[in-house]
Amino acid sequence: MFTKILIANRGEIACRIIKTARKLGILTVAVYSDADANSLHVNMADEAIYLGPSPSRESYLLGDKVIAAAVKTGAQAIHPGYGFLSENADFCRKCEQENIIFIGPPVSAIEAMGSKSAAKNIMEAANVPLVPGYHGDDQSEAVIKKAADDMGYPVLLKATAGGGGKGMRQVWNEADFSEGFAAAKREAKSSFGDDTMLVEKYLTQPRHVEIQVFCDNHDNAVYLFERDCSVQRRHQKVIEEAPAFGMSEALRQQMGESAIKSAKAIGYQGAGTVEFLLDSDGSFYFMEMNTRLQVEHPVTELITGQDLVEWQLRVAANEKLPKSQEQLRIHGHAFEARIYAEDTNNDFLPATGKLSFLQPPTESRHVRVDTGVRQGDEVSVFYDPMIAKLIVWDENRDKALQRLAKALSEYRISGVTTNIDFLYNLATCPAFINENIDTGFIETHHDQIFHSDAQ
Ligand code: ADP
């Protein structure tokens, strides 16, 4: 096992990784920008190296500086967390060149999944089911439109380089295709510098169900079951749960085995997530594979009793997976709500300011709070305005959901506008309790979720 690792991230995920490293007796090196000089992750780590000014481009995204910090401090491995450099193939390659272990998959796997269309080609060859569509090299409007016409509307245009819900556009009928196509390409170009598009059948009421997989360097692969992340706003996750409600054992196994097939098709190692759309008739389709630890990994940890960061460290250190498929079991039900500094009454505009009062619910075996801030800290304009992840567990879905509502009602934050009331309204919405959920949930239940006198 390593004796020292560097964590190339900030906020809650940096703190989360430090906790596990400490448990395993591994020393930690934090990195930080100007805005984070006094932040919790710097405080928790054994050492800290300054990277540069506050904007990520001048600090957390500077791969060479991060690697130099690892070399200087004698860290043997780098954990990239999520976001920033976590899915950057060049960074991963440079780590290899400097003999520093990148705690994640091999460069080839990051590259293979970096483009949505290349990923689809690989999955098609591996017999993993895909949403019907076109993801070819011929990018002429006529060819892509013909594919859309042939499969029938509505369709979804996606930027092959896309991510974070950006560069996607629904087209509802043939007459609107040209306009939608031009707009999607413009957005893709400005967001990703690449306007290559693919087109898919737009499923109108799917669920987003993703499978957590893990592979080691000794040919072992397991799935740690599924997470339902259907509750989304602008294609971004808001509340996640595990396991997915209403899953039969047969479907769980089928999706799990498909996910492992996907991972094996690209020689995967470490933690990965295979995202599927699940249609109401039980058919499921590969969407993409995320080659990193995900924000919502704690719900999987709570239902399996495993520490996924520990698994990542062990696999990166060439150990075997801690458990076999037969040894893994689902126990109870977990939810995660993402607590954000944002104004839900004003188009979810990010909020900034000083957390003048901060009192999370008391942690217990039922309630976990993953955060990177303390009372008095500043939520700045420079980074994602997530304040914390609230994760709850209980023996079944109903009880876990009651825990979530209670914990949300106990969360006290002053100084910064948050989405806590919005999350509470979601958690107590009858349709949510009754499992009447698909990816359009927030839009369809707008009036119930946005009523103001919930608490
Ligand atoms: P990104 O990489 O930007 O996160 P994804 O391909 O993962 O994009 O899709 C994000 C979300 O968009 C999904 O969780 C789902 O809600 C919606 N979505 C994606 N593809 C389709 C589709 N073909 N039909 C309906 N909804 C879709």
Residues whose N, C-alpha, C, O or C-beta is under 5 A from the ligand:
A	BS01	ADP	V131 L156 G162 G163 G164 G165 K166 E200 K201 Y202 L203 H208 H235 M287 T439
